[in-house]
Amino acid sequence: MQQGGSERELAARWEAEAVAAAEAQAAMKEARVGVEAGAAGEPEPAAGEEQPKAPERPHAAEEGDARTGPPALPLSKPKPAPARGLGPHGKPRGKGREPRPVTVDSSKARTSLEALKISIRQLKWKEFPFGRRLPCDIYWHGVSFHDNDIFCGQVNKFPGMTEMVRKITLSRAVRIMQNLFPEEYNFYPRSWILPDEFQLFVAQVQMVKNGDPSWKPTFIVKPDGGCQGDGIYLIKDPSDIRLAGTLRSRPAVVQEYICKPLLIDKLKFDIRLYVLLKSLEPLEIYIAKDGLSRFCTEPYQEPNSQNLHRVFMHLTNYSLNVHSSNFVHSDNTSTGSKRTFSSILCRLSSKGVDIKKVWSDIISLVIKTVIALTPELKVFYQSDIPTGRPGPTCFQILGFDILLMKNLKPMLLEVNANPSMRIEHEHELSPGVFENVPSLVDEEVKVAVIRDTLRLMDPLKKKRENHFPAIYVDRKPRFPSVSDRFSGKGAGASRTSQQLEKSPAEKENPLDHELAGAPDTNPEAHLPSICLKQVFPKYAKQFNYLRLVDRMANLFIRFLGIKGTMKLGPTGFRTFIRNCKLSSSNLSMAAVDILYIDITRRWNSMTLDQRDSGMCLQAFVEAFFFLAQRKFKMLPLHEQVASLIDLCEYHLSLLDEKRLVLGGRSLHSIPHQ
């Protein structure tokens, strides 16, 4: 560990020297072109301060300095033309001065701070670790959207995301989709919400047992607000005494336990994948090409009454297993109790597993889960950042916990709004005395995810592309990975067997030699290719049919009325019925009022959020299902719902056209002065 620490210090020193050299070079450039103080995010000097003089530009002989005598005659060999995108003196053709660096407020970053700092250094951006009076381009929050009050820029949290991925809310959102599309959403275990659905849970378990006496299920109980494995336990029967204690103490979700997971080295493991939600409208989703695999520390056995309590056998949570005496910290990405997901795929591939199929199934699971979450996220978003008011744009890194079954089918365990981005772990030197030790596996994966998220969200990228025309291309040189830096492999190391000879298109280009002598022509030239792969809207055509609840959320938001509210009042619901022409002889407005009262009262009794009264989105969805089933009988539920959505959107479009025409007429009727 001491040797690894010294090597890490050398690498850190190397990075610091490189950054200092780059900053010095940039400072010299700014002095030459007369960059104003404060243009790169620095505070402006006081009025009385003496301004440093810019160094005088030396006269070149070819510019006709009288002291150097007459210019020399041109040589017979013509002077080579400047490289594409470069000026006559080999400098990049710029439109004005160089763009300032992107500014990042990291004052609220918390546990992700170290990985964020490394990412900002690699990008050569400007960090403000204690905040800034002037606005920053990007704000990095550690917990939630409300960590800081901001009114512009970009923030790495969506309002409402923490609430949306809590176990109860996630289960309800996925259940709505399971009702509409049961086959497409069979990747989430059957779940019951406690205490509200305890009697339903008991009745359904008993019914299945009566039909199949050989069925001996295991259930896992997860507290709604729990994290890092806190309060999770296994039971074999609803009559378990511990369940009675949970019902009295706090809400929870009980799920069918997956008894036949895929094992490696006889150990159960799960996968932590990092997913970037880049935008809600339009929906943009990216998945990191690598993730982490967290292993249990005791050989797996199917649950029975003797081993239900053995958490190191059944629960994959890192925060639990790290306390096991069998936990192995390793700097190798393919060994130990925490490994890279790519090393697992490599091992499975060597056994003949179709890795493309596994990845395809995981991508499908991620897209479908985000589609289930986005409707209510839109309601939160319009509440905190109403249309027409100033506010930041949002993005967020989510942690998807996925379990591969023995048949390689991926199952969703949970979604984390604040996945751990720590790149070190605690090592106990003596009882009660700990030190932070670098985790190279964590750094390999997490720094790339944060860095490339920032690259995708870069607000100045277009300006930079304009400043460096024709040469701002992704030439994809490789930044040495963490494992390579510490194993002595660098950019000049020999290729591995997996890195084949360059294709003709990749072979040396004379332009590369000319650009090599022009530093900073491409600010991302020193970075690897982006590790985040876009999956939506890339595969939108395959999944857009699932977005029925998303379209219902748009209807819901339209009739909310008051900006900033999240619940639909009785007047808004009646207006929705009238404008969409849903009332009839079979559904009077009195019946509509009763429907609103019954559903709203039941949902308000189940939700903890009592900030304002009215119908929440999930209650509106239930009412919408009821109306669809009444109006379009003899069809599957998803076709009934789709037909009613089409009808509502049709009537509302006619109403909008009518208002547009009337608005135009009223403008024409105003007499000209």
C-alpha positions as CSV (number, residue, x, y, z in Angstrom):
1,M,0.0,0.0,0.0
2,Q,2.9,2.4,0.7
3,Q,4.4,1.8,-2.7
4,G,1.0,2.4,-4.4
5,G,0.7,5.6,-2.3
6,S,4.1,6.9,-3.4
7,E,3.3,6.1,-7.0
8,R,0.0,7.9,-6.7
9,E,1.8,10.9,-5.3
10,L,4.2,10.9,-8.2
11,A,1.3,10.7,-10.6
12,A,-0.5,13.5,-8.8
13,R,2.7,15.6,-8.9
14,W,3.0,14.9,-12.6
15,E,-0.6,16.0,-13.2
16,A,-0.1,19.1,-11.1
17,E,3.1,20.0,-13.0
18,A,1.3,19.5,-16.3
19,V,-1.6,21.6,-15.2
20,A,0.7,24.4,-13.9
21,A,2.6,24.4,-17.2
22,A,-0.6,24.6,-19.2
23,E,-1.9,27.5,-17.0
24,A,1.4,29.3,-17.4
25,Q,1.2,28.9,-21.2
26,A,-2.3,30.1,-21.2
27,A,-1.4,33.2,-19.1
28,M,1.4,34.1,-21.5
29,K,-1.1,33.9,-24.4
30,E,-3.5,36.1,-22.6
31,A,-0.8,38.6,-22.0
32,R,0.2,38.7,-25.7
33,V,-3.3,39.3,-27.0
34,G,-4.3,41.7,-24.2
35,V,-6.9,39.6,-22.4
36,E,-8.8,41.7,-19.9
37,A,-8.6,40.9,-16.2
38,G,-11.6,38.9,-15.1
39,A,-12.3,37.4,-18.6
40,A,-11.2,33.9,-17.4
41,G,-13.3,34.0,-14.2
42,E,-10.8,35.9,-12.0
43,P,-12.0,38.9,-10.0
44,E,-11.4,42.3,-11.6
45,P,-8.5,44.4,-10.1
46,A,-9.4,47.5,-8.0
47,A,-9.4,50.8,-9.7
48,G,-6.2,52.0,-8.0
49,E,-4.1,49.0,-8.7
50,E,-1.3,49.3,-11.2
51,Q,-2.0,47.2,-14.3
52,P,0.8,45.0,-15.5
53,K,2.2,46.0,-18.8
54,A,1.9,43.6,-21.7
55,P,5.3,42.5,-23.0
56,E,6.2,44.2,-26.2
57,R,5.9,42.1,-29.3
58,P,9.3,41.5,-30.9
59,H,9.6,42.5,-34.5
60,A,10.3,39.7,-36.9
61,A,12.7,40.0,-39.7
62,E,10.2,39.0,-42.3
63,E,7.9,41.8,-41.1
64,G,10.3,44.5,-42.5
65,D,12.1,45.8,-39.4
66,A,14.3,48.7,-40.7
67,R,17.1,47.7,-38.3
68,T,17.5,44.3,-39.9
69,G,18.2,45.6,-43.3
70,P,16.4,44.7,-46.5
71,P,14.4,41.6,-46.5
72,A,16.1,38.5,-47.8
73,L,15.2,37.2,-51.3
74,P,12.7,34.3,-51.3
75,L,14.2,30.9,-51.7
76,S,13.4,28.9,-54.8
77,K,11.5,26.4,-52.7
78,P,8.0,27.8,-52.0
79,K,6.9,28.2,-48.4
80,P,4.4,25.4,-47.4
81,A,0.8,26.5,-47.0
82,P,-0.4,26.7,-43.4
83,A,-2.3,23.6,-42.1
84,R,-6.0,23.6,-42.4
85,G,-7.5,25.7,-39.6
86,L,-4.2,27.5,-38.8
87,G,-3.2,31.0,-39.5
88,P,-0.2,32.2,-41.5
89,H,2.1,31.9,-38.6
90,G,0.9,28.4,-37.5
91,K,-1.5,29.7,-34.9
92,P,-5.2,28.7,-34.8
93,R,-7.5,30.9,-36.8
94,G,-9.6,32.4,-34.0
95,K,-12.6,34.6,-34.0
96,G,-11.5,37.2,-31.4
97,R,-9.8,36.1,-28.2
98,E,-9.8,32.5,-26.9
99,P,-12.9,31.4,-25.1
100,R,-12.7,31.6,-21.3
101,P,-12.6,28.3,-19.4
102,V,-15.8,26.8,-18.1
103,T,-16.5,27.6,-14.4
104,V,-17.6,25.0,-11.9
105,D,-19.0,25.7,-8.4
106,S,-17.9,22.6,-6.3
107,S,-18.8,24.1,-2.9
108,K,-21.6,21.6,-2.4
109,A,-20.0,18.5,-4.0
110,R,-19.4,16.6,-0.8
111,T,-18.3,13.0,-1.3
112,S,-17.8,13.4,-5.1
113,L,-15.4,16.2,-4.6
114,E,-12.1,14.4,-5.2
115,A,-13.3,12.8,-8.4
116,L,-14.7,16.1,-9.5
117,K,-11.5,17.9,-8.9
118,I,-9.5,15.4,-11.0
119,S,-12.1,15.7,-13.8
120,I,-11.9,19.5,-13.8
121,R,-8.1,19.4,-13.9
122,Q,-8.1,17.0,-16.8
123,L,-10.6,19.3,-18.7
124,K,-8.5,22.4,-17.8
125,W,-11.6,24.2,-16.5
126,K,-11.9,26.6,-13.6
127,E,-13.0,25.3,-10.2
128,F,-14.5,27.5,-7.4
129,P,-14.4,25.3,-4.3
130,F,-15.8,27.9,-2.0
131,G,-18.5,29.3,-4.4
132,R,-18.5,32.5,-6.2
133,R,-20.4,35.8,-6.1
134,L,-20.7,35.8,-9.9
135,P,-22.7,33.0,-11.6
136,C,-20.9,29.8,-12.6
137,D,-21.5,27.8,-15.7
138,I,-22.0,24.5,-13.8
139,Y,-23.1,23.8,-10.1
140,W,-22.2,20.4,-8.7
141,H,-24.4,19.4,-5.8
142,G,-23.8,16.5,-3.6
143,V,-27.4,15.7,-2.5
144,S,-30.2,17.5,-4.2
145,F,-31.3,20.3,-6.5
146,H,-32.0,22.4,-3.4
147,D,-28.5,22.3,-2.0
148,N,-28.1,25.8,-3.2
149,D,-30.4,28.6,-4.6
150,I,-29.4,29.1,-8.2
151,F,-31.1,30.9,-11.0
152,C,-29.0,30.3,-14.1
153,G,-26.4,27.9,-15.5
154,Q,-26.6,24.1,-15.1
155,V,-27.0,22.0,-12.0
156,N,-26.3,18.3,-11.7
157,K,-29.6,17.5,-10.0
158,F,-33.2,17.4,-11.1
159,P,-35.8,18.7,-8.6
160,G,-37.8,15.7,-7.3
161,M,-35.3,13.0,-8.3
162,T,-34.5,12.0,-4.8
163,E,-38.2,11.5,-4.1
164,M,-38.8,9.7,-7.4
165,V,-36.3,6.9,-6.8
166,R,-37.3,6.1,-3.3
167,K,-38.3,2.5,-3.1
168,I,-42.0,3.1,-2.7
169,T,-42.3,5.8,-5.4
170,L,-40.2,3.7,-7.8
171,S,-42.3,0.7,-7.2
172,R,-45.5,2.6,-7.9
173,A,-44.1,4.1,-11.1
174,V,-43.0,0.8,-12.4
175,R,-46.2,-0.9,-11.4
176,I,-48.2,1.6,-13.5
177,M,-46.1,0.5,-16.5
178,Q,-46.5,-3.2,-15.6
179,N,-50.3,-2.7,-15.7
180,L,-50.0,-1.2,-19.2
181,F,-47.1,-3.4,-20.5
182,P,-46.7,-6.5,-18.3
183,E,-44.2,-8.3,-20.7
184,E,-42.0,-5.2,-21.2
185,Y,-41.7,-4.5,-17.5
186,N,-41.0,-8.0,-16.1
187,F,-37.5,-7.0,-15.1
188,Y,-38.7,-5.6,-11.7
189,P,-39.6,-8.1,-9.0
190,R,-43.2,-8.3,-7.8
191,S,-43.6,-5.7,-5.0
192,W,-46.0,-4.7,-2.2
193,I,-46.0,-1.4,-0.4
194,L,-46.2,-1.6,3.4
195,P,-48.2,-0.9,5.5
196,D,-50.9,0.1,2.9
197,E,-50.8,-3.2,1.0
198,F,-50.0,-5.6,3.8
199,Q,-53.4,-7.4,3.6
200,L,-53.1,-7.6,-0.1
201,F,-49.6,-9.1,0.3
202,V,-50.8,-11.7,2.7
203,A,-53.8,-12.6,0.5
204,Q,-51.8,-12.9,-2.7
205,V,-49.1,-15.1,-1.1
206,Q,-51.7,-17.4,0.4
207,M,-53.5,-17.6,-3.0
208,V,-50.4,-18.7,-4.8
209,K,-49.5,-21.2,-2.1
210,N,-52.9,-22.8,-2.3
211,G,-52.5,-23.1,-6.1
212,D,-49.0,-24.5,-5.8
213,P,-48.1,-26.1,-2.5
214,S,-44.5,-26.7,-3.6
215,W,-43.9,-22.9,-3.9
216,K,-41.6,-21.8,-1.1
217,P,-40.8,-18.2,-1.7
218,T,-38.4,-15.8,0.0
219,F,-39.1,-12.1,0.4
220,I,-36.8,-9.2,0.9
221,V,-38.0,-6.2,3.0
222,K,-36.5,-2.8,2.1
223,P,-37.3,0.4,4.2
224,D,-38.4,3.2,2.0
225,G,-35.8,5.7,3.1
226,G,-33.1,3.2,3.7
227,C,-29.7,3.3,2.0
228,Q,-26.4,1.3,2.0
229,G,-28.3,-1.9,3.1
230,D,-29.7,-0.2,6.2
231,G,-32.7,-2.1,7.6
232,I,-32.9,-4.8,4.8
233,Y,-33.7,-8.3,5.8
234,L,-35.1,-11.6,4.4
235,I,-38.3,-13.4,5.4
236,K,-40.0,-16.7,4.3
237,D,-43.5,-15.9,5.4
238,P,-45.7,-12.8,5.9
239,S,-46.3,-13.9,9.5
240,D,-42.6,-13.2,10.4
241,I,-42.5,-11.2,13.6
242,R,-39.9,-8.7,12.2
243,L,-42.5,-7.7,9.6
244,A,-44.9,-6.6,12.3
245,G,-42.1,-4.3,13.7
246,T,-41.6,-2.8,10.3
247,L,-45.3,-2.0,9.9
248,R,-45.2,0.0,13.1
249,S,-41.9,1.8,12.5
250,R,-41.6,3.0,8.9
251,P,-42.9,2.5,5.4
252,A,-41.2,-0.2,3.3
253,V,-41.3,-2.3,0.2
254,V,-41.4,-6.1,0.3
255,Q,-40.3,-7.9,-2.9
256,E,-39.9,-11.4,-4.1
257,Y,-36.3,-12.4,-3.5
258,I,-34.3,-13.5,-6.6
259,C,-33.1,-16.9,-5.5
260,K,-31.1,-17.9,-8.6
261,P,-28.6,-15.2,-9.4
262,L,-25.6,-15.6,-11.6
263,L,-22.5,-16.6,-9.5
264,I,-18.8,-15.9,-10.1
265,D,-16.3,-17.7,-7.9
266,K,-19.4,-19.1,-6.1
267,L,-20.3,-15.5,-5.0
268,K,-23.4,-13.4,-5.6
269,F,-22.7,-10.0,-7.1
270,D,-24.6,-7.0,-8.5
271,I,-23.8,-4.4,-11.1
272,R,-23.7,-0.6,-10.5
273,L,-24.1,1.2,-13.8
274,Y,-24.0,4.9,-14.2
275,V,-26.7,6.5,-16.3
276,L,-26.7,10.2,-17.3
277,L,-30.1,11.8,-17.7
278,K,-29.0,14.8,-19.8
279,S,-32.4,16.3,-20.5
280,L,-36.1,15.7,-19.7
281,E,-37.5,17.6,-22.7
282,P,-36.4,16.3,-25.1
283,L,-35.5,13.1,-23.3
284,E,-31.8,12.3,-23.6
285,I,-30.2,9.2,-21.9
286,Y,-26.6,8.1,-21.8
287,I,-25.1,4.9,-20.3
288,A,-21.5,4.6,-19.2
289,K,-19.6,1.9,-21.0
290,D,-18.2,0.5,-17.8
291,G,-19.5,0.2,-14.3
292,L,-18.7,-1.6,-11.0
293,S,-19.4,-5.2,-9.8
294,R,-19.9,-5.5,-6.1
295,F,-19.4,-9.0,-4.6
296,C,-20.8,-10.7,-1.5
297,T,-18.1,-12.1,0.8
298,E,-19.6,-15.5,1.6
299,P,-20.3,-18.3,-0.9
300,Y,-23.9,-18.2,-2.0
301,Q,-26.6,-20.7,-1.0
302,E,-30.3,-20.5,-1.7
303,P,-32.1,-19.0,1.3
304,N,-33.4,-21.2,4.0
305,S,-34.3,-20.8,7.6
306,Q,-30.7,-21.3,8.7
307,N,-29.0,-18.7,6.5
308,L,-31.6,-15.9,6.1
309,H,-29.7,-13.7,8.5
310,R,-26.3,-14.0,6.7
311,V,-26.1,-10.6,5.1
312,F,-22.6,-11.2,3.6
313,M,-24.1,-14.1,1.6
314,H,-27.3,-12.4,0.3
315,L,-26.8,-8.7,0.2
316,T,-24.3,-7.2,-2.3
317,N,-24.2,-3.7,-0.7
318,Y,-20.5,-2.5,-0.6
319,S,-21.2,-0.6,2.6
320,L,-22.1,-3.9,4.4
321,N,-19.5,-6.3,2.9
322,V,-16.6,-3.9,3.4
323,H,-16.9,-4.8,7.1
324,S,-16.5,-8.5,6.4
325,S,-13.1,-10.1,7.2
326,N,-13.3,-11.8,3.8
327,F,-13.5,-8.5,1.9
328,V,-10.6,-8.1,-0.6
329,H,-9.4,-4.6,-1.7
330,S,-7.6,-5.0,-4.9
331,D,-5.9,-2.6,-7.4
332,N,-6.6,-5.1,-10.1
333,T,-9.9,-4.4,-12.0
334,S,-10.6,-8.1,-12.4
335,T,-10.1,-9.4,-8.9
336,G,-11.2,-8.6,-5.4
337,S,-14.6,-7.8,-3.9
338,K,-15.1,-4.8,-6.2
339,R,-14.3,-5.1,-9.9
340,T,-15.1,-3.4,-13.1
341,F,-18.2,-4.6,-15.0
342,S,-16.1,-4.9,-18.2
343,S,-13.9,-7.5,-16.5
344,I,-17.0,-9.5,-15.7
345,L,-18.2,-9.3,-19.3
346,C,-14.7,-10.3,-20.5
347,R,-14.9,-13.4,-18.3
348,L,-18.4,-14.3,-19.4
349,S,-17.3,-13.8,-23.1
350,S,-14.5,-16.3,-22.6
351,K,-17.2,-18.8,-21.6
352,G,-19.2,-18.3,-24.8
353,V,-21.8,-15.8,-23.4
354,D,-23.4,-13.5,-26.0
355,I,-22.2,-10.2,-24.5
356,K,-24.1,-8.1,-27.0
357,K,-27.3,-9.7,-25.9
358,V,-26.5,-8.9,-22.3
359,W,-25.8,-5.3,-23.0
360,S,-28.9,-5.0,-25.2
361,D,-31.1,-6.3,-22.4
362,I,-29.5,-3.9,-19.9
363,I,-29.9,-0.9,-22.2
364,S,-33.6,-1.8,-22.7
365,L,-34.0,-2.1,-18.9
366,V,-32.5,1.4,-18.3
367,I,-34.6,3.1,-21.0
368,K,-37.8,1.5,-19.8
369,T,-37.1,2.5,-16.2
370,V,-36.3,6.1,-17.1
371,I,-39.5,6.2,-19.2
372,A,-41.4,5.1,-16.0
373,L,-39.8,7.9,-13.9
374,T,-39.9,10.9,-16.2
375,P,-43.7,11.7,-16.1
376,E,-43.6,12.6,-12.4
377,L,-40.2,14.2,-12.8
378,K,-41.8,16.6,-15.3
379,V,-44.3,17.6,-12.6
380,F,-41.6,18.3,-10.1
381,Y,-39.6,20.2,-12.7
382,Q,-42.4,22.6,-13.7
383,S,-43.1,23.2,-10.0
384,D,-39.5,24.3,-9.2
385,I,-38.7,25.9,-12.5
386,P,-42.0,27.1,-14.0
387,T,-42.1,27.8,-17.7
388,G,-41.2,31.5,-18.4
389,R,-39.3,32.0,-15.2
390,P,-35.5,32.2,-14.9
391,G,-33.9,29.0,-13.7
392,P,-31.1,26.6,-14.3
393,T,-31.1,23.6,-16.7
394,C,-30.6,20.2,-15.1
395,F,-28.8,17.0,-15.6
396,Q,-28.1,14.1,-13.3
397,I,-26.0,10.9,-12.9
398,L,-28.1,8.0,-11.6
399,G,-26.8,4.7,-10.2
400,F,-28.7,1.7,-11.5
401,D,-28.2,-1.5,-9.4
402,I,-28.8,-4.5,-11.6
403,L,-28.6,-8.2,-10.8
404,L,-28.0,-10.8,-13.5
405,M,-30.0,-14.0,-13.0
406,K,-28.5,-17.4,-13.7
407,N,-30.1,-17.3,-17.2
408,L,-28.4,-13.9,-17.7
409,K,-31.6,-11.9,-17.6
410,P,-31.0,-8.5,-15.9
411,M,-33.3,-7.6,-13.0
412,L,-33.6,-4.0,-11.6
413,L,-32.9,-3.9,-7.8
414,E,-33.1,-0.1,-7.3
415,V,-32.1,3.3,-8.7
416,N,-29.9,5.7,-6.7
417,A,-30.3,9.5,-7.1
418,N,-26.9,10.1,-5.4
419,P,-24.6,7.2,-6.2
420,S,-21.4,7.2,-4.3
421,M,-18.6,8.9,-6.3
422,R,-15.9,8.3,-3.7
423,I,-12.6,7.1,-5.1
424,E,-11.0,6.1,-1.9
425,H,-11.9,3.7,1.0
426,E,-11.2,3.7,4.7
427,H,-8.4,1.4,5.9
428,E,-8.3,0.7,9.7
429,L,-4.7,1.1,10.9
430,S,-5.6,0.2,14.5
431,P,-8.9,0.0,16.4
432,G,-10.7,3.2,15.8
433,V,-7.9,4.7,13.7
434,F,-8.6,5.0,9.9
435,E,-6.9,6.4,6.9
436,N,-8.2,7.0,3.4
437,V,-6.6,4.7,0.8
438,P,-7.0,5.2,-3.0
439,S,-9.3,2.8,-4.8
440,L,-7.9,2.5,-8.3
441,V,-11.0,0.5,-9.5
442,D,-13.3,3.3,-8.3
443,E,-11.1,6.0,-9.8
444,E,-10.9,4.2,-13.2
445,V,-14.7,4.2,-13.6
446,K,-16.0,7.2,-11.6
447,V,-13.6,9.9,-12.8
448,A,-14.4,9.0,-16.4
449,V,-18.1,9.2,-15.7
450,I,-17.9,12.7,-14.1
451,R,-15.4,14.1,-16.6
452,D,-17.4,12.9,-19.6
453,T,-20.6,14.1,-18.1
454,L,-19.1,17.6,-17.9
455,R,-17.9,17.3,-21.5
456,L,-21.4,16.5,-22.7
457,M,-22.8,19.4,-20.7
458,D,-20.1,21.8,-21.7
459,P,-21.9,25.2,-22.2
460,L,-19.0,26.7,-24.1
461,K,-18.4,23.9,-26.6
462,K,-20.0,25.6,-29.5
463,K,-18.0,28.8,-28.9
464,R,-14.9,26.7,-28.7
465,E,-15.7,24.9,-32.0
466,N,-16.2,28.4,-33.6
467,H,-12.9,29.5,-32.2
468,F,-11.0,26.5,-33.6
469,P,-12.8,25.9,-37.0
470,A,-12.0,22.8,-39.1
471,I,-9.7,21.3,-36.5
472,Y,-12.1,20.7,-33.6
473,V,-12.4,17.0,-34.3
474,D,-12.3,14.0,-32.0
475,R,-8.9,12.6,-32.8
476,K,-9.3,10.3,-29.7
477,P,-5.8,10.1,-28.3
478,R,-5.8,8.0,-25.1
479,F,-5.3,9.6,-21.7
480,P,-3.4,7.0,-19.7
481,S,-5.8,5.1,-17.5
482,V,-5.3,4.9,-13.7
483,S,-4.2,1.3,-13.9
484,D,-1.8,2.1,-16.7
485,R,-0.3,5.1,-14.9
486,F,0.6,3.0,-11.9
487,S,1.7,-0.1,-13.8
488,G,4.2,1.9,-15.9
489,K,2.2,1.8,-19.0
490,G,1.6,5.1,-20.7
491,A,0.8,6.6,-24.0
492,G,4.0,5.2,-25.3
493,A,3.5,1.7,-24.0
494,S,3.2,-1.2,-26.6
495,R,-0.3,-2.2,-27.7
496,T,-2.0,-5.2,-26.1
497,S,-3.2,-8.1,-28.1
498,Q,-6.6,-6.5,-28.2
499,Q,-5.3,-3.3,-29.8
500,L,-4.8,-4.3,-33.4
501,E,-2.8,-2.6,-36.1
502,K,-4.3,0.8,-37.3
503,S,-6.7,0.7,-40.1
504,P,-5.7,2.8,-43.2
505,A,-8.1,5.5,-42.0
506,E,-6.3,5.7,-38.7
507,K,-2.7,5.8,-40.1
508,E,-0.6,8.9,-39.7
509,N,-1.8,12.0,-41.4
510,P,0.8,14.7,-42.2
511,L,-1.7,17.2,-40.7
512,D,-1.2,15.6,-37.3
513,H,2.5,16.6,-37.2
514,E,1.7,20.2,-38.0
515,L,-1.1,20.3,-35.4
516,A,1.2,18.7,-32.8
517,G,3.3,21.8,-32.9
518,A,0.2,24.0,-32.2
519,P,-0.8,23.5,-28.6
520,D,-4.4,24.0,-27.6
521,T,-5.8,23.8,-31.2
522,N,-8.2,21.3,-29.8
523,P,-8.8,21.6,-26.1
524,E,-10.0,17.9,-25.8
525,A,-7.1,16.5,-27.9
526,H,-5.5,15.0,-24.8
527,L,-8.7,13.3,-23.6
528,P,-9.9,9.8,-24.4
529,S,-13.2,9.2,-26.3
530,I,-16.3,9.8,-24.3
531,C,-17.2,6.8,-22.1
532,L,-20.9,7.6,-22.2
533,K,-23.0,6.1,-24.9
534,Q,-26.3,7.7,-26.0
535,V,-29.2,5.3,-26.0
536,F,-32.1,7.7,-26.2
537,P,-33.2,9.3,-28.6
538,K,-30.9,6.9,-30.5
539,Y,-33.3,4.0,-29.9
540,A,-36.4,6.2,-29.6
541,K,-38.4,4.4,-32.3
542,Q,-38.2,1.1,-30.4
543,F,-39.5,2.6,-27.1
544,N,-41.7,5.6,-27.9
545,Y,-44.9,3.5,-27.8
546,L,-44.2,3.0,-24.0
547,R,-44.5,6.7,-23.3
548,L,-48.2,6.8,-22.6
549,V,-47.9,8.0,-19.0
550,D,-45.6,10.8,-20.3
551,R,-48.4,12.0,-22.5
552,M,-50.8,11.8,-19.6
553,A,-48.4,13.9,-17.5
554,N,-48.5,16.6,-20.3
555,L,-52.3,16.7,-20.0
556,F,-52.1,16.9,-16.2
557,I,-49.6,19.8,-16.3
558,R,-51.7,21.7,-18.8
559,F,-54.6,21.8,-16.4
560,L,-52.7,22.5,-13.2
561,G,-53.6,26.2,-13.6
562,I,-51.4,27.8,-11.0
563,K,-47.6,27.8,-11.8
564,G,-45.6,26.0,-9.2
565,T,-48.3,23.6,-7.9
566,M,-48.1,19.8,-8.2
567,K,-51.7,18.8,-7.6
568,L,-54.8,19.2,-9.7
569,G,-57.8,21.0,-8.1
570,P,-61.4,20.0,-8.7
571,T,-61.9,23.0,-11.1
572,G,-58.9,21.9,-13.1
573,F,-60.2,18.3,-13.3
574,R,-63.7,19.5,-14.5
575,T,-62.0,21.7,-17.1
576,F,-60.0,18.7,-18.3
577,I,-63.2,16.7,-18.7
578,R,-65.1,19.5,-20.5
579,N,-62.3,20.5,-22.9
580,C,-61.6,16.9,-23.9
581,K,-65.3,16.2,-24.4
582,L,-65.4,13.3,-22.0
583,S,-68.7,14.0,-20.2
584,S,-71.8,12.3,-21.7
585,S,-75.1,10.8,-20.7
586,N,-73.2,8.0,-19.1
587,L,-70.8,10.2,-17.2
588,S,-72.4,13.4,-15.8
589,M,-70.3,16.2,-14.2
590,A,-71.7,15.1,-10.8
591,A,-70.2,11.6,-11.4
592,V,-67.0,13.3,-12.4
593,D,-66.9,15.2,-9.1
594,I,-67.5,12.0,-7.2
595,L,-64.7,10.3,-9.1
596,Y,-62.3,13.1,-8.3
597,I,-63.2,13.1,-4.6
598,D,-62.9,9.3,-4.1
599,I,-59.6,8.9,-5.9
600,T,-58.0,12.1,-4.4
601,R,-59.0,11.2,-0.9
602,R,-57.5,7.7,-1.1
603,W,-54.2,8.9,-2.6
604,N,-53.8,11.7,-0.1
605,S,-54.1,9.2,2.7
606,M,-51.3,7.2,1.2
607,T,-48.8,9.9,0.4
608,L,-46.6,11.6,2.9
609,D,-46.5,14.9,1.0
610,Q,-49.3,17.1,2.4
611,R,-48.0,20.4,1.2
612,D,-51.1,21.2,-0.9
613,S,-54.4,19.5,-1.4
614,G,-55.6,18.1,-4.7
615,M,-55.1,15.3,-7.1
616,C,-51.5,14.1,-7.6
617,L,-50.3,12.7,-10.9
618,Q,-50.6,9.0,-9.9
619,A,-54.2,9.7,-8.8
620,F,-54.8,11.4,-12.2
621,V,-53.4,8.3,-13.9
622,E,-55.8,6.1,-12.0
623,A,-58.8,8.3,-12.9
624,F,-57.6,8.3,-16.6
625,F,-57.5,4.5,-16.6
626,F,-61.0,4.4,-15.3
627,L,-62.3,6.8,-18.0
628,A,-60.4,4.9,-20.7
629,Q,-62.0,1.6,-19.6
630,R,-65.5,3.1,-19.6
631,K,-65.1,4.7,-23.1
632,F,-63.2,2.0,-25.0
633,K,-64.4,-1.4,-23.9
634,M,-63.2,-4.8,-25.2
635,L,-59.6,-3.5,-25.8
636,P,-56.4,-4.2,-23.8
637,L,-55.7,-1.6,-21.2
638,H,-52.8,0.0,-23.1
639,E,-54.9,0.4,-26.2
640,Q,-57.8,1.9,-24.2
641,V,-55.4,4.4,-22.7
642,A,-53.7,5.2,-26.0
643,S,-57.1,5.8,-27.6
644,L,-58.3,8.1,-24.9
645,I,-55.0,10.1,-25.0
646,D,-55.4,10.5,-28.8
647,L,-59.0,11.7,-28.3
648,C,-57.9,14.3,-25.6
649,E,-55.0,15.6,-27.7
650,Y,-57.3,15.9,-30.8
651,H,-59.9,18.0,-28.9
652,L,-57.3,20.1,-27.3
653,S,-55.6,20.8,-30.6
654,L,-58.9,21.9,-32.1
655,L,-59.4,24.2,-29.0
656,D,-55.9,25.7,-29.5
657,E,-56.5,26.3,-33.2
658,K,-59.8,28.0,-32.3
659,R,-58.1,30.3,-29.7
660,L,-55.4,31.1,-32.3
661,V,-58.0,32.2,-34.9
662,L,-60.0,34.2,-32.3
663,G,-56.8,35.9,-31.1
664,G,-55.9,36.8,-34.7
665,R,-59.3,38.3,-35.3
666,S,-59.2,40.4,-32.1
667,L,-55.8,41.8,-33.2
668,H,-57.2,42.7,-36.7
669,S,-60.2,44.3,-35.1
670,I,-58.1,46.8,-33.2
671,P,-58.3,50.2,-35.1
672,H,-55.0,51.6,-36.4
673,Q,-54.0,54.9,-34.9
